[in-house]
Amino acid sequence: MPNLAPPLLIDDDLLVVNKPSHLLSVPGRYDKDCLQARLEAQYGTTFVIHRLDRDTSGVMVFARHKAALSAVQQQFERQTTSKEYQALVYGKPRGNEGCINLPIIVDWPNRPLQMISHSEGRYALTRWRLLAQEGPYSRVQLLPQTGRSHQLRLHMQQIGCPIVGDTLYAGERLNDEPRLMLHARQLSFTHPSSGERLNFNCPPEF
């Protein structure tokens, strides 16, 4: 089981943590071990503001009471937060930066997979920038403008550069990697009580 590092921030309103890979954000249907449960066992009641996939690591913020939950959730809904991810992807994308605007819908017969649907999908936008070439892989910065399920994983697959270790979307390129190489590196938002703009930055371990 992955271990939790000490919180990046803990006060009367918020808990900010660096979620490890291989740990659910919230309880699953069969697996009840999750980040929220572990935080509640140690720090008391927590409220989920946003989620990361089980295999994605990185910065997450939880509320410690309902007023803080509402205040920060509204920032996510209004897109006044700032989120940055870093990933290793197979191959090399065309160019040094770009924008992926492809609508996403759940692939119902193959859940939890998502798919692109120009007729029924929900608007999804990802900006990306090439950071470095690392052998057969590319290190990229990913800036999601929306927060659809599996958005970054599916969008990178759609431009021919699936994320390394992605058991859902990498297909034949999948190697025997220990984890999904996707990390929520940076998150910034406004503190619900102080009004201070907070910025948290955790480099990936890959």
Backbone as a chain_set.jsonl record, in Angstrom:
{"seq": "MPNLAPPLLIDDDLLVVNKPSHLLSVPGRYDKDCLQARLEAQYGTTFVIHRLDRDTSGVMVFARHKAALSAVQQQFERQTTSKEYQALVYGKPRGNEGCINLPIIVDWPNRPLQMISHSEGRYALTRWRLLAQEGPYSRVQLLPQTGRSHQLRLHMQQIGCPIVGDTLYAGERLNDEPRLMLHARQLSFTHPSSGERLNFNCPPEF", "coords": {"N": [[0.831, -1.188, 0.0], [0.584, 2.236, -0.847], [2.307, 4.854, 0.877], [1.409, 7.801, 2.739], [2.657, 11.102, 2.437], [3.51, 13.782, 4.744], [1.018, 16.398, 5.12], [0.847, 19.08, 2.701], [-0.347, 21.386, 3.396], [-2.198, 22.171, 6.258], [-4.939, 23.415, 7.884], [-7.614, 25.14, 9.622], [-9.497, 25.094, 7.653], [-8.7, 23.68, 5.313], [-7.101, 20.806, 3.774], [-4.201, 20.026, 2.133], [-2.617, 17.805, 0.018], [-0.137, 15.499, -1.28], [-1.006, 13.21, -3.395], [-0.304, 9.752, -3.602], [0.501, 7.511, -6.356], [-1.504, 4.668, -7.375], [-3.557, 4.729, -5.491], [-6.875, 5.205, -4.629], [-8.853, 8.202, -4.892], [-11.311, 8.546, -3.609], [-13.656, 6.316, -1.915], [-14.022, 3.202, -3.637], [-16.19, 0.945, -5.476], [-15.631, -1.652, -4.669], [-13.198, -1.44, -3.413], [-12.312, 0.021, -0.543], [-10.218, 1.35, 0.566], [-8.719, 4.419, 0.44], [-7.633, 7.772, -0.4], [-9.208, 9.784, 0.862], [-10.374, 8.336, 3.028], [-8.097, 7.646, 4.483], [-7.136, 10.155, 5.211], [-9.264, 11.061, 6.791], [-9.128, 9.242, 8.9], [-6.887, 10.134, 10.169], [-7.09, 12.923, 10.472], [-9.717, 13.686, 10.869], [-13.075, 14.622, 9.784], [-13.339, 15.048, 6.282], [-13.979, 16.73, 3.176], [-14.609, 16.048, -0.211], [-13.262, 17.844, -2.854], [-12.276, 17.772, -5.462], [-11.046, 15.284, -7.799], [-8.489, 12.806, -8.446], [-7.448, 10.35, -10.797], [-7.056, 6.896, -9.846], [-4.447, 5.95, -10.482], [-3.019, 8.224, -10.958], [-0.784, 10.571, -9.64], [-0.189, 13.313, -7.291], [-0.946, 16.822, -6.493], [-3.632, 17.491, -4.328], [-6.569, 19.039, -2.993], [-8.52, 19.109, -0.063], [-11.54, 19.867, 1.699], [-12.292, 20.925, 5.063], [-14.64, 21.567, 6.217], [-18.073, 22.371, 5.386], [-18.492, 24.965, 4.383], [-15.99, 25.77, 3.444], [-15.701, 23.8, 1.526], [-17.719, 24.514, -0.375], [-16.797, 27.066, -1.15], [-14.286, 26.596, -2.393], [-14.931, 24.686, -4.291], [-16.531, 26.208, -6.016], [-14.59, 27.768, -7.205], [-13.244, 25.883, -8.779], [-15.354, 25.221, -10.501], [-15.785, 27.654, -11.8], [-13.444, 27.908, -13.078], [-11.278, 29.334, -12.019], [-9.188, 28.37, -10.685], [-5.793, 27.15, -11.001], [-4.217, 24.649, -12.789], [-1.652, 22.311, -13.322], [-0.173, 19.659, -15.027], [2.282, 17.021, -15.295], [3.744, 14.747, -17.569], [5.073, 11.648, -18.843], [5.249, 10.608, -22.134], [4.661, 8.255, -24.802], [6.733, 8.257, -27.682], [7.022, 11.21, -29.8], [5.42, 14.269, -29.775], [3.979, 16.236, -32.47], [5.606, 19.173, -33.186], [6.293, 21.772, -30.714], [4.427, 22.654, -28.936], [0.888, 22.715, -28.295], [-2.715, 22.494, -28.795], [-5.436, 20.628, -27.75], [-8.595, 19.982, -28.7], [-11.116, 18.206, -28.176], [-14.194, 16.648, -27.854], [-15.552, 14.727, -25.116], [-17.016, 11.644, -24.083], [-18.496, 9.125, -21.986], [-17.617, 5.765, -22.645], [-19.915, 3.688, -22.773], [-20.374, 0.767, -23.1], [-17.859, -0.098, -22.486], [-16.984, 0.813, -20.017], [-14.562, 1.664, -17.466], [-13.726, 3.28, -19.609], [-13.348, 6.21, -21.642], [-14.425, 8.085, -24.557], [-13.991, 9.789, -27.714], [-16.488, 11.913, -28.963], [-17.968, 13.695, -31.378], [-20.563, 14.392, -31.699], [-22.01, 13.9, -29.341], [-20.328, 14.276, -27.19], [-18.854, 15.976, -24.316], [-17.554, 19.252, -24.091], [-14.034, 19.531, -24.143], [-10.811, 20.58, -23.381], [-7.357, 20.698, -23.791], [-4.193, 22.031, -23.23], [-0.827, 21.656, -24.282], [2.737, 21.291, -23.783], [5.959, 20.642, -24.983], [8.562, 19.483, -22.977], [10.976, 18.026, -22.769], [13.048, 15.568, -24.439], [13.326, 12.199, -23.674], [14.962, 9.626, -24.261], [13.034, 7.103, -25.737], [10.777, 8.413, -25.002], [8.739, 11.356, -24.342], [8.769, 14.212, -22.309], [6.155, 16.076, -21.09], [4.343, 19.096, -20.457], [1.1, 19.532, -19.225], [-1.869, 21.288, -19.533], [-4.891, 21.34, -18.479], [-7.927, 22.762, -19.495], [-10.456, 22.107, -18.95], [-12.155, 19.605, -16.947], [-12.631, 16.799, -17.579], [-13.373, 13.287, -17.14], [-10.615, 11.144, -17.404], [-9.46, 12.84, -19.235], [-6.828, 13.907, -19.924], [-5.417, 11.572, -20.44], [-6.841, 10.4, -22.567], [-6.795, 12.454, -24.497], [-4.031, 12.706, -25.049], [-3.552, 10.202, -26.144], [-5.027, 10.481, -28.456], [-3.506, 12.18, -30.061], [-1.504, 10.552, -30.777], [0.396, 9.995, -28.838], [0.283, 8.34, -26.296], [0.103, 8.208, -22.684], [2.841, 7.047, -20.799], [2.721, 3.863, -19.311], [-0.037, 3.704, -19.217], [-2.635, 1.731, -18.786], [-5.128, 1.679, -19.89], [-5.3, 3.19, -22.268], [-2.942, 3.071, -23.753], [-2.535, 0.844, -25.339], [-0.941, -1.228, -27.742], [1.513, -0.104, -27.312], [2.075, -0.242, -24.664], [4.319, -0.789, -22.089], [6.027, -2.702, -19.537], [5.563, -0.972, -17.137], [5.958, 0.495, -13.867], [3.981, 2.219, -13.019], [1.402, 4.646, -13.884], [2.579, 7.32, -15.717], [1.808, 10.044, -14.915], [1.276, 13.098, -13.386], [-0.084, 15.384, -11.1], [1.23, 18.273, -10.946], [1.103, 20.98, -10.11], [-1.008, 23.227, -8.313], [-3.123, 25.93, -7.89], [-5.105, 28.238, -6.022], [-7.59, 30.304, -4.386], [-7.526, 30.994, -0.957], [-10.22, 30.107, 1.152], [-10.831, 31.548, 3.493], [-8.796, 33.468, 4.19], [-8.385, 34.758, 1.784], [-6.03, 34.733, 0.462], [-3.893, 34.012, -2.284], [-3.017, 30.814, -3.005], [-0.37, 28.603, -3.836], [0.707, 25.49, -4.838], [3.307, 23.253, -5.437], [4.55, 20.334, -6.587], [7.106, 18.407, -7.627], [7.219, 15.645, -9.962], [7.876, 12.13, -9.252], [9.02, 10.731, -11.237]], "CA": [[0.0, 0.0, 0.0], [1.388, 3.459, -0.861], [2.281, 5.646, 2.094], [1.134, 9.22, 2.577], [3.596, 12.075, 2.97], [2.821, 14.804, 5.551], [0.277, 17.366, 4.297], [1.491, 20.306, 2.241], [-1.013, 22.423, 4.186], [-3.336, 21.789, 7.082], [-5.436, 24.47, 8.763], [-9.0, 24.898, 10.021], [-10.355, 25.041, 6.468], [-8.227, 22.868, 4.189], [-5.993, 19.854, 3.77], [-3.602, 19.88, 0.807], [-1.723, 16.651, 0.102], [0.441, 14.944, -2.502], [-1.559, 11.847, -3.496], [0.539, 8.782, -4.305], [-0.104, 6.65, -7.372], [-2.066, 3.395, -6.906], [-4.469, 4.947, -4.373], [-8.099, 5.902, -5.017], [-9.145, 9.463, -4.214], [-12.505, 8.302, -2.786], [-13.934, 4.877, -1.899], [-14.552, 2.553, -4.828], [-17.296, 0.009, -5.248], [-15.123, -2.813, -3.947], [-11.989, -1.068, -2.684], [-12.644, 1.144, 0.34], [-8.997, 2.077, 0.925], [-8.617, 5.572, -0.436], [-7.009, 8.937, 0.213], [-10.143, 10.429, 1.778], [-10.502, 7.526, 4.243], [-6.859, 7.75, 5.263], [-7.074, 11.491, 5.806], [-10.248, 11.15, 7.86], [-8.64, 8.468, 10.041], [-5.817, 10.872, 10.835], [-7.365, 14.342, 10.712], [-11.138, 13.951, 11.048], [-13.941, 14.75, 8.602], [-12.87, 15.784, 5.107], [-14.927, 16.785, 2.074], [-13.919, 15.938, -1.49], [-13.462, 18.988, -3.747], [-11.982, 17.296, -6.819], [-10.489, 13.932, -7.761], [-7.495, 12.326, -9.398], [-7.548, 8.915, -11.059], [-6.315, 6.026, -8.921], [-3.035, 5.788, -10.826], [-2.403, 9.545, -11.098], [-0.303, 11.142, -8.387], [-0.081, 14.754, -7.322], [-1.533, 17.741, -5.517], [-5.086, 17.523, -4.151], [-7.052, 19.817, -1.854], [-9.752, 18.668, 0.581], [-12.115, 20.828, 2.648], [-12.511, 20.39, 6.401], [-16.017, 21.867, 6.581], [-18.883, 22.568, 4.174], [-18.32, 26.315, 3.832], [-14.755, 25.727, 2.654], [-16.009, 22.963, 0.361], [-18.472, 25.306, -1.346], [-15.979, 28.177, -1.648], [-13.234, 26.133, -3.308], [-15.609, 24.044, -5.425], [-16.947, 27.255, -6.945], [-13.41, 28.188, -7.966], [-13.046, 24.864, -9.81], [-16.435, 25.336, -11.483], [-15.6, 28.891, -12.561], [-12.122, 27.788, -13.701], [-10.355, 30.34, -11.502], [-8.022, 27.651, -10.201], [-4.766, 26.872, -12.011], [-3.749, 23.263, -12.657], [-0.614, 21.896, -14.264], [0.256, 18.269, -14.899], [3.454, 16.625, -16.063], [3.613, 13.353, -17.979], [5.931, 11.036, -19.847], [4.41, 10.011, -23.171], [5.351, 7.487, -25.838], [6.965, 8.97, -28.935], [7.245, 12.66, -29.765], [4.323, 14.994, -30.431], [4.364, 17.136, -33.558], [5.79, 20.534, -32.707], [6.722, 21.968, -29.337], [3.262, 22.925, -28.104], [-0.35, 22.619, -29.056], [-4.001, 22.544, -28.106], [-6.297, 19.514, -28.141], [-9.989, 20.342, -28.447], [-11.882, 17.045, -28.6], [-15.234, 16.384, -26.855], [-15.426, 13.411, -24.485], [-18.201, 11.002, -23.512], [-18.185, 7.798, -21.472], [-17.81, 4.63, -23.552], [-20.748, 2.897, -21.865], [-20.147, -0.688, -23.105], [-16.483, -0.404, -22.078], [-16.628, 1.593, -18.838], [-14.553, 3.125, -17.283], [-13.123, 4.003, -20.724], [-14.001, 7.346, -22.258], [-14.147, 8.129, -25.989], [-14.282, 11.05, -28.388], [-17.74, 11.944, -29.712], [-18.226, 15.067, -31.82], [-22.003, 14.643, -31.682], [-22.597, 13.811, -28.005], [-19.333, 14.489, -26.158], [-18.789, 17.252, -23.61], [-16.389, 20.076, -24.443], [-12.815, 19.215, -23.395], [-9.69, 21.306, -23.975], [-6.064, 20.5, -23.132], [-3.0, 22.633, -23.833], [0.37, 20.886, -23.943], [4.026, 21.853, -24.19], [7.065, 19.699, -24.885], [9.598, 19.913, -22.046], [12.256, 17.356, -23.034], [13.069, 14.227, -24.989], [13.999, 11.276, -22.769], [14.995, 8.361, -24.977], [11.849, 6.914, -26.584], [9.664, 9.135, -24.4], [8.753, 12.81, -24.267], [8.211, 14.802, -21.087], [5.278, 17.163, -21.511], [3.499, 19.835, -19.524], [-0.29, 19.46, -19.651], [-2.682, 22.312, -18.885], [-6.314, 21.112, -18.813], [-8.842, 23.885, -19.309], [-11.661, 21.47, -18.431], [-11.786, 18.502, -16.063], [-13.372, 15.581, -17.913], [-12.771, 12.028, -16.72], [-9.591, 10.592, -18.305], [-9.229, 13.808, -20.311], [-5.438, 13.991, -20.363], [-5.027, 10.261, -20.961], [-7.475, 10.202, -23.873], [-6.322, 13.467, -25.433], [-2.672, 12.377, -25.505], [-3.672, 9.055, -27.05], [-5.602, 10.93, -29.721], [-2.467, 12.785, -30.904], [-0.499, 9.528, -31.049], [1.401, 9.959, -27.774], [-0.346, 7.959, -25.025], [0.942, 8.354, -21.497], [3.586, 5.837, -20.426], [2.114, 3.106, -18.22], [-1.495, 3.82, -19.236], [-3.176, 0.409, -19.12], [-6.411, 1.831, -20.579], [-5.257, 3.876, -23.561], [-1.66, 2.963, -24.464], [-2.643, -0.229, -26.322], [0.231, -2.048, -28.019], [2.733, 0.559, -26.865], [2.234, -0.395, -23.221], [5.434, -1.562, -21.57], [5.843, -3.139, -18.156], [5.923, 0.161, -16.286], [5.433, 0.315, -12.511], [2.871, 3.129, -12.722], [1.031, 5.633, -14.882], [3.497, 8.452, -15.593], [1.017, 11.265, -14.948], [1.387, 13.699, -12.057], [-0.624, 16.735, -10.929], [2.398, 18.943, -10.383], [0.86, 22.3, -9.536], [-2.391, 23.642, -8.115], [-3.269, 27.208, -7.184], [-6.476, 28.677, -5.784], [-7.689, 31.323, -3.352], [-7.926, 30.448, 0.336], [-11.601, 30.545, 1.387], [-10.957, 32.45, 4.644], [-7.852, 34.587, 4.168], [-8.359, 35.417, 0.482], [-4.68, 34.65, -0.093], [-3.722, 33.092, -3.411], [-2.108, 29.742, -2.613], [0.216, 27.857, -4.945], [1.398, 24.286, -4.389], [4.093, 22.704, -6.54], [5.22, 19.076, -6.208], [7.691, 17.737, -8.788], [6.931, 14.206, -10.034], [8.953, 11.224, -8.856], [9.52, 10.018, -12.422]], "C": [[0.877, 1.253, 0.0], [1.221, 4.249, 0.431], [2.0, 7.109, 1.774], [2.257, 10.051, 3.171], [2.83, 13.048, 3.863], [2.116, 15.812, 4.65], [1.139, 18.546, 3.868], [0.926, 21.507, 2.981], [-2.1, 21.773, 5.013], [-3.687, 22.977, 7.961], [-6.895, 24.176, 9.083], [-9.932, 24.682, 8.831], [-9.991, 23.941, 5.483], [-7.174, 21.842, 4.584], [-5.484, 19.769, 2.333], [-2.54, 18.8, 0.907], [-1.188, 16.29, -1.281], [0.0, 13.487, -2.59], [-0.576, 10.913, -4.191], [-0.231, 8.064, -5.411], [-0.601, 5.372, -6.711], [-2.956, 3.562, -5.674], [-5.681, 5.729, -4.876], [-8.223, 7.23, -4.272], [-10.284, 9.288, -3.214], [-12.809, 6.805, -2.814], [-14.492, 4.372, -3.222], [-15.652, 1.575, -4.466], [-16.84, -1.18, -4.406], [-13.912, -2.483, -3.076], [-12.277, 0.178, -1.854], [-11.403, 1.904, 0.804], [-8.81, 3.22, -0.065], [-7.993, 6.731, 0.333], [-7.95, 9.601, 1.217], [-10.254, 9.661, 3.093], [-9.255, 7.638, 5.112], [-6.73, 9.115, 5.927], [-8.059, 11.621, 6.961], [-9.806, 10.375, 9.096], [-7.608, 9.247, 10.849], [-6.222, 12.278, 11.266], [-8.842, 14.663, 10.944], [-11.851, 14.158, 9.72], [-13.286, 15.571, 7.492], [-13.933, 15.71, 4.013], [-14.159, 16.846, 0.753], [-14.274, 17.124, -2.381], [-13.272, 18.583, -5.202], [-11.306, 15.943, -6.686], [-9.339, 13.789, -8.742], [-7.742, 10.842, -9.61], [-6.689, 8.139, -10.066], [-4.814, 6.032, -9.207], [-2.312, 7.11, -11.064], [-1.984, 10.05, -9.727], [-0.404, 12.664, -8.456], [-0.934, 15.505, -6.321], [-3.062, 17.664, -5.525], [-5.417, 18.367, -2.935], [-8.383, 19.247, -1.378], [-10.229, 19.767, 1.528], [-12.349, 20.138, 3.989], [-13.884, 20.765, 6.956], [-16.748, 22.309, 5.314], [-18.736, 23.962, 3.571], [-17.068, 26.382, 2.972], [-14.95, 24.894, 1.4], [-16.689, 23.788, -0.723], [-17.6, 26.385, -1.976], [-14.942, 27.709, -2.66], [-13.842, 25.414, -4.505], [-16.036, 25.069, -6.464], [-15.772, 27.747, -7.784], [-13.1, 27.177, -9.07], [-14.1, 25.009, -10.902], [-16.262, 26.561, -12.377], [-14.243, 28.949, -13.262], [-11.198, 28.938, -13.298], [-9.18, 29.693, -10.78], [-7.013, 27.524, -11.344], [-4.213, 25.486, -11.752], [-2.709, 22.965, -13.729], [-0.224, 20.457, -13.966], [1.563, 18.078, -15.668], [3.326, 15.139, -16.37], [4.784, 12.943, -18.853], [5.019, 10.356, -20.854], [5.28, 9.237, -24.151], [5.54, 8.358, -27.076], [7.222, 10.448, -28.72], [6.077, 13.347, -30.464], [4.843, 15.895, -31.545], [4.436, 18.565, -33.036], [6.215, 20.574, -31.26], [5.573, 22.301, -28.397], [2.015, 22.842, -28.964], [-1.564, 22.643, -28.163], [-4.868, 21.408, -28.643], [-7.722, 19.845, -27.72], [-10.867, 19.227, -29.004], [-12.896, 16.693, -27.52], [-15.246, 14.926, -26.398], [-16.763, 12.938, -23.933], [-17.78, 9.635, -22.991], [-18.493, 6.747, -22.53], [-18.593, 3.567, -22.772], [-20.492, 1.389, -21.927], [-18.778, -1.073, -22.547], [-16.049, 0.443, -20.886], [-15.516, 0.906, -18.048], [-13.937, 3.909, -18.45], [-14.013, 5.162, -21.17], [-13.68, 7.319, -23.755], [-14.491, 9.515, -26.53], [-15.605, 10.916, -29.138], [-18.038, 13.389, -30.081], [-19.707, 15.406, -31.788], [-22.571, 14.699, -30.269], [-21.607, 14.135, -26.882], [-19.407, 15.871, -25.527], [-17.476, 17.953, -23.97], [-15.198, 19.742, -23.542], [-11.623, 19.828, -24.12], [-8.435, 21.099, -23.14], [-4.982, 21.225, -23.914], [-1.783, 21.833, -23.382], [1.621, 21.599, -24.44], [5.109, 20.808, -23.981], [8.15, 20.273, -23.981], [10.962, 19.316, -22.379], [12.012, 16.033, -23.732], [13.876, 13.346, -24.051], [13.981, 9.883, -23.387], [13.779, 8.226, -25.867], [10.63, 7.697, -26.094], [9.828, 10.645, -24.551], [8.151, 13.224, -22.926], [7.42, 16.033, -21.5], [4.605, 17.812, -20.304], [2.086, 19.827, -20.083], [-1.112, 20.444, -18.83], [-4.142, 22.096, -19.278], [-7.151, 22.351, -18.528], [-10.211, 23.407, -18.829], [-11.226, 20.26, -17.627], [-12.588, 17.249, -16.322], [-12.617, 14.335, -17.428], [-11.835, 11.498, -17.803], [-9.193, 11.564, -19.414], [-7.795, 13.801, -20.817], [-4.984, 12.68, -21.004], [-5.576, 10.061, -22.374], [-6.969, 11.21, -24.893], [-4.911, 13.149, -25.933], [-2.682, 11.155, -26.428], [-4.131, 9.507, -28.424], [-4.581, 11.63, -30.618], [-1.292, 11.832, -31.105], [0.584, 9.406, -30.009], [0.756, 9.59, -26.444], [0.64, 8.048, -23.874], [1.567, 7.014, -21.134], [2.917, 5.179, -19.216], [0.605, 3.151, -18.187], [-2.105, 2.505, -19.722], [-4.502, 0.507, -19.874], [-6.27, 2.326, -22.009], [-3.953, 3.7, -24.349], [-1.645, 1.834, -25.487], [-1.355, -1.016, -26.488], [1.534, -1.4, -27.561], [3.04, 0.3, -25.395], [3.408, -1.301, -22.892], [5.141, -1.943, -20.121], [6.322, -2.044, -17.216], [5.291, 0.001, -14.904], [4.221, 1.179, -12.204], [2.536, 3.959, -13.945], [1.888, 6.878, -14.673], [2.755, 9.777, -15.807], [0.932, 11.821, -13.531], [0.81, 15.106, -12.067], [0.42, 17.562, -10.181], [2.054, 20.22, -9.613], [-0.63, 22.574, -9.418], [-2.386, 24.974, -7.376], [-4.734, 27.6, -7.126], [-6.451, 29.698, -4.66], [-8.205, 30.707, -2.057], [-9.309, 30.985, 0.708], [-11.768, 31.512, 2.557], [-10.071, 33.682, 4.517], [-7.898, 35.388, 2.876], [-6.996, 35.391, -0.171], [-4.661, 33.665, -1.258], [-2.65, 32.079, -3.029], [-1.609, 29.014, -3.848], [1.028, 26.689, -4.392], [2.051, 23.62, -5.593], [4.874, 21.495, -6.045], [5.782, 18.42, -7.459], [7.356, 16.237, -8.798], [8.134, 13.373, -9.602], [9.482, 10.422, -10.031], [10.225, 10.99, -13.366]], "O": [[1.828, 1.326, 0.778], [0.133, 4.304, 1.004], [2.31, 7.592, 0.686], [2.753, 9.76, 4.259], [1.607, 13.134, 3.751], [2.566, 16.057, 3.531], [2.049, 18.958, 4.588], [1.609, 22.512, 3.176], [-2.84, 20.921, 4.52], [-2.842, 23.488, 8.696], [-7.365, 23.065, 8.837], [-11.029, 24.148, 8.987], [-10.875, 23.332, 4.88], [-6.466, 21.99, 5.58], [-6.252, 19.474, 1.418], [-1.666, 18.859, 1.771], [-1.717, 16.719, -2.306], [0.576, 12.624, -1.926], [-0.063, 11.245, -5.26], [-1.461, 8.018, -5.398], [-0.168, 5.03, -5.61], [-3.093, 2.624, -4.889], [-5.531, 6.791, -5.48], [-7.746, 7.358, -3.144], [-10.23, 9.819, -2.105], [-12.269, 6.091, -3.658], [-15.325, 5.026, -3.85], [-15.995, 1.404, -3.296], [-17.573, -1.654, -3.538], [-13.639, -3.186, -2.103], [-12.464, 1.264, -2.402], [-11.523, 2.988, 1.375], [-8.75, 2.998, -1.274], [-7.845, 6.678, 1.554], [-7.522, 9.947, 2.319], [-10.231, 10.269, 4.163], [-9.351, 7.715, 6.337], [-6.271, 9.221, 7.064], [-7.74, 12.217, 7.99], [-10.076, 10.798, 10.22], [-7.47, 9.049, 12.056], [-5.763, 12.773, 12.295], [-9.178, 15.821, 11.193], [-11.287, 13.897, 8.658], [-12.747, 16.65, 7.738], [-14.692, 14.743, 3.937], [-13.19, 17.594, 0.616], [-15.45, 17.382, -2.636], [-14.03, 19.01, -6.074], [-11.021, 15.501, -5.573], [-9.222, 14.531, -9.717], [-8.197, 10.152, -8.698], [-5.72, 8.666, -9.519], [-4.004, 6.11, -8.283], [-1.113, 7.114, -11.343], [-2.748, 9.963, -8.766], [-0.665, 13.236, -9.514], [-1.554, 14.922, -5.432], [-3.7, 17.756, -6.574], [-4.655, 18.413, -1.969], [-9.263, 18.942, -2.183], [-9.42, 20.506, 2.089], [-12.575, 18.93, 4.048], [-14.251, 20.328, 8.046], [-16.12, 22.587, 4.292], [-18.848, 24.116, 2.355], [-17.079, 26.981, 1.897], [-14.432, 25.233, 0.335], [-16.266, 23.755, -1.878], [-17.65, 26.6, -3.187], [-14.742, 28.364, -3.683], [-13.324, 25.518, -5.617], [-15.916, 24.824, -7.664], [-15.947, 28.104, -8.95], [-12.732, 27.567, -10.178], [-13.784, 24.931, -12.089], [-16.559, 26.51, -13.571], [-13.934, 29.919, -13.955], [-10.435, 29.452, -14.117], [-8.277, 30.388, -10.313], [-7.342, 27.763, -12.505], [-3.791, 25.174, -10.638], [-2.875, 23.326, -14.894], [0.021, 20.084, -12.819], [1.903, 18.855, -16.561], [2.858, 14.363, -15.536], [5.407, 13.772, -19.517], [4.116, 9.61, -20.473], [6.468, 9.518, -24.312], [4.641, 9.099, -27.473], [7.586, 10.886, -27.629], [5.777, 13.04, -31.618], [6.015, 16.269, -31.554], [3.459, 19.099, -32.512], [6.469, 19.536, -30.648], [5.736, 22.235, -27.178], [2.078, 22.892, -30.192], [-1.466, 22.79, -26.944], [-5.012, 21.251, -29.855], [-8.017, 19.971, -26.532], [-11.309, 19.286, -30.151], [-12.509, 16.46, -26.375], [-14.987, 14.013, -27.182], [-17.539, 13.723, -23.388], [-16.821, 9.047, -23.489], [-19.506, 6.829, -23.225], [-18.004, 2.66, -22.185], [-20.397, 0.768, -20.869], [-18.555, -2.226, -22.178], [-14.867, 0.76, -20.755], [-15.511, -0.321, -17.958], [-13.652, 5.096, -18.296], [-15.24, 5.105, -21.088], [-12.766, 6.611, -24.178], [-15.187, 10.299, -25.886], [-15.825, 9.941, -29.856], [-18.325, 14.213, -29.212], [-20.074, 16.579, -31.844], [-23.508, 15.455, -30.01], [-22.017, 14.257, -25.728], [-19.946, 16.811, -26.111], [-16.434, 17.317, -24.13], [-15.338, 19.678, -22.32], [-11.444, 19.624, -25.321], [-8.449, 21.299, -21.925], [-4.867, 21.052, -25.127], [-1.717, 21.386, -22.238], [1.577, 22.394, -25.379], [5.171, 20.166, -22.932], [8.607, 21.399, -24.181], [11.982, 19.999, -22.289], [10.932, 15.449, -23.639], [14.991, 13.704, -23.67], [13.111, 9.066, -23.086], [13.5, 9.116, -26.67], [9.567, 7.643, -26.713], [10.915, 11.14, -24.848], [7.157, 12.658, -22.473], [7.941, 16.923, -22.172], [4.34, 17.171, -19.287], [1.883, 20.082, -21.27], [-1.064, 20.441, -17.6], [-4.586, 22.614, -20.302], [-7.082, 22.917, -17.437], [-11.024, 24.202, -18.359], [-10.044, 19.918, -17.623], [-13.17, 16.684, -15.396], [-11.39, 14.336, -17.322], [-12.211, 11.413, -18.972], [-8.643, 11.143, -20.432], [-7.57, 13.698, -22.023], [-4.253, 12.687, -21.994], [-4.86, 9.607, -23.267], [-6.738, 10.85, -26.047], [-4.63, 13.308, -27.12], [-1.907, 11.088, -27.381], [-3.679, 8.98, -29.44], [-4.773, 11.671, -31.833], [-0.219, 12.242, -31.546], [1.607, 8.771, -30.265], [0.683, 10.429, -25.547], [1.853, 7.974, -24.067], [0.903, 5.978, -21.159], [2.591, 5.843, -18.232], [0.005, 2.682, -17.22], [-2.093, 2.206, -20.916], [-4.956, -0.487, -20.442], [-7.042, 1.923, -22.879], [-3.869, 4.137, -25.497], [-0.831, 1.853, -26.411], [-0.742, -1.428, -25.503], [2.552, -2.081, -27.436], [4.143, 0.589, -24.93], [3.48, -2.437, -23.359], [4.121, -1.543, -19.558], [7.365, -2.177, -16.576], [4.206, -0.568, -14.784], [3.504, 0.916, -11.239], [3.285, 3.978, -14.921], [1.921, 7.431, -13.573], [3.037, 10.523, -16.745], [0.565, 11.111, -12.595], [1.155, 15.924, -12.92], [0.482, 17.55, -8.952], [2.656, 20.501, -8.576], [-1.416, 22.21, -10.293], [-1.718, 25.121, -6.352], [-5.503, 27.335, -8.05], [-5.407, 29.93, -4.049], [-9.201, 29.984, -2.059], [-9.552, 32.186, 0.596], [-12.763, 32.235, 2.606], [-10.531, 34.807, 4.712], [-7.504, 36.554, 2.851], [-6.813, 35.964, -1.245], [-5.321, 32.626, -1.225], [-1.507, 32.448, -2.761], [-2.36, 28.831, -4.807], [1.928, 26.881, -3.574], [1.422, 23.446, -6.637], [5.751, 21.617, -5.19], [5.014, 17.921, -8.282], [7.226, 15.632, -7.734], [9.266, 13.857, -9.591], [10.306, 9.526, -9.847], [10.715, 10.582, -14.419]]}, "num_chains": 1, "name": "protein.A"}
